[in-house]
Amino acid sequence: MNATELTRVIETVGRDRGIKREIIIEALEQAILSAAQKKYGMNAVLEAHYNGDSGEIDLFLFKKVVDSDDDMLEESEEIKIAEAHKMDPEAQIGDELGIKVETPDFGRIDAQTAKQVIFQKVRDAEREIIYNEYSGSKGEILNGIARRIERGSLVIDLGKTDALLPRTEIIPGEQFKPGDRVQAYLSDIVMGTRGTQLYLTRTSPKFLMKLFEMEVPEIRDGIIEIKTCAREPGARSKIAVISKDRDIDPVGACVGMKGVRVQQVIAELKGEKIDIIPWSDNPVMFVRSALSPAEISSVRLDERSKTMEIMVEDTQLSLAIGRKGQNVRLAAQLTGWRLDIISKTKLSKRTTDALTNFQHIEGVNDTLAQAIYQSGYMSIKQLAADAPEALQRIPGYELIEAATRLKEKAGIAVAAGLDTPSTGSDDGKGSFTADPNRNSARAAAEDRLRAMMKKEESQGS
């Protein structure tokens, strides 16, 4: 490769790949060294430097100045003192003298090695460029064009690089074909040996939150904040919002005039229903809002287990639970509380059974049974298992001695088999429990799987 060709390669690769000139020069120098090392031996000390004036790469072989006989001389590593003086009159024994040598004439194998070195350097540079360019975009929404399916993931062309949208991160029911424009949330950037890989998602709650940020100026300006979000992609979502300005209604701002803002988000999510509710630091008020449009009759909360028992009228039960438990499941995720929805009829039966149950304990009358029940206990077994210090919060058992005796008597009642179920015969109707730690998307998938299996069973029978 002559000087003109070398300069052209540096300029072309730098322009086409967007790689710094210094990186390309370093790659070429490394390629020259790799080829020269084979010619002069692995023990040879070599250096290659790009000469900007000549446009060539100068190669230097460093030899140690010695005073030895010709038959003992290692020509690729040593030079006799007399020869060294011809190049540098001040050279002394033990010095290392850099001698400019001819750049090796690349053979087929050497050329291939040089090519690999250059390509590897260029790939490393490109990987770093892509990582640096998109690392600041993590957590943002990117736009691209669908190109192809690769190992189950949709490859999205972002212009300067490709990103992967895994099948699991596509909203259920969505279909993309090559050429479609795709909008997705950049969830992760991984720099690996095969390059920098960008991962996208359309199912994350963060994608929904970012869409609202794009549509609602008040969110971008920090006036309105989305405190939390729960989502079952493609079906339904709930977001809780709060305003830092008393004059601005957070729900109304997110909905927009005639619903235009929220409709833009719904359209992007292919019709996903979105409930926008006001956030509150009062857990009972927050849960009431989260379960809307259902009307809540009463709430009993247990802060120790972070559980709420929510009583609704029988006519409101199905509305509170939602289709296949979706409403209460999302409300549990949104609030972070375990929600036990129960109808008025069933709660009345449960209360009656529990009060009767507690009166099986020696010395417990109806008044004390009411106090135990109101303190959050549902069975004698719970009393027997709890510490006396915890039982002291029950009215009438504030003294540690009284609490200890209650625990002992509860243990005796359990041993005697007097701890009958407090809910009576449970037919599975009239209540529903939602755990905030259960992944709502997975729960919905499990519900669909159960429904499909039930359908197949019915068809088989």
Secondary structure, DSSP 8 states (H G I E B T S, - for coil): --HHHHHHHHHHHHHHHT--HHHHHHHHHHHHHHHHHHHH-TT-EEEEEEETTTTEEEEEEEEEEE---GGG--TTTEEEHHHHHHH-TT--TT-EEEEEE------HHHHHHHHHHHHHHHHHHHHHHHHHHHHTTTTSEEEEEEEEEETTEEEEE-SSSEEEEEGGGS-TT----TT-EEEEEEEEEEEETTEEEEEEESSSHHHHHHHHHHH-HHHHTTSEEEEEEEEETTTEEEEEEEESSTTS-HHHHHH-GGGHHHHHHHHHTTT-EEEEEE--SSHHHHHHHHTTTS---EEEEETTTTEEEEEE-GGGHHHHH-GGGHHHHHHHHHH--EEEEEEHHHHHHHHHHHHHHHTTSTT--HHHHHHHHHTT---HHHHHHS-HHHHTTSTT--SHHHHHHHHHHHHHHHHTT----TT-S--S-SEEEE-TTS-HHHHHHHHHHHHHHHHHHHHH-
